Amino acid sequence: MSSSKENLDEEKEREAPTTSNDSENTRDESLEDTASKFSLAGLERYLAEKMSLFDTDKKSAQSSEDKILDDVSIDGIVDYLKKKDCKNIITMAGAGISTSAGIPDFRSLNTGLYYNLQKYNLPHPQSIFELDFFQKNPKPFFVLAKELCPGMFKPTVCHYFIRLLNEKGLLLRHYTQNVDSLERVAGIPEDKLVEAHGTFFTGHCLRCRAEYSLEWMKERIFKDEVPKCEKCNKGVVKPDIIFFGENLPEKFYDCVDKDFKQCDLLIILGSSLVVHPFAGLISMPPSKTPRLLINRKKVGQRTGIMAMIGLPGGLDFDRKDNTRDVFWSGDCDDGCQLLADKLGWGEELKKLVQEEHQKIEKNKL
Ligand SMILES: [Zn+2]
């Protein structure tokens, strides 16, 4: 608490018990008097000061300077982006950005994929992504891998929007939870990409660590073989996607360290923000960096006691004085197209998607 507050307390002590203006000395007064002197707001303010939760005078004086977005909406984000000349945007994505490409959210239990795997007697669906189980029985994983193999799907509007952000010099980094490699297919350069849960693009022998390419693995996976290492002739080659209990790639930690302190806008796309440490990234940008969530559901919110005592952390859409966090409800493609439209790149994005999709179709033939 500030020194002026301490002075005030001293004054109160000196004046006691004669003054009637001090809240501590109103106990003997009639209720009516008390009510006239202390509005509910005043009482709240007094209690907050007494409990040292925050300095209310300072807070109200600063509130206009503290305002981050003039308008807590997608328009506010676009204004901010233009006015502040953002150059260090971080995008974070989950399965929601790939669903429109036809990729099932394969960690969720409600997809047909797991149904197809019943014949393999998995102890539970997640066993497919457990190293112990994989070492004993890699077959179910490769059945799934065949369905998810890169090259089978076309990146979405959202993926190309992120590529445009990069081409406009605005993207610091794209962090993805997805292992579908659609970011790479969309043309987001590898150095701008952190594949937090790994990638199918490379694979390693579990015994001798020899590295293999996607093409090499694909050839075998599509023949319904379990890829075996040609160097040691013993190990199974596992695509470099992160299994349960495995460490995240080093690049994740290296980039998080240097990126987030520079982040001037965070855009979170299609993630339920439940898988850690990825989900925790939302609390890493500086406290005045706006955060936009484009998702079907409101997620990642600060809850309970954390919110009550004003600790930083999760997203804070519903706080009365929120000028930082924006939630846009809907599909990632629609949200990104809307953002592009408002930034004046709408047609450019549509053209890019069309041209790139045509290229991919041609290569398939
Ligand atoms: Zn090997």
Residues whose N, C-alpha, C, O or C-beta is under 5 A from the ligand:
A	BS01	ZN	C205 R207 C208 R209 A210 C229 K231 C232 N233 G235
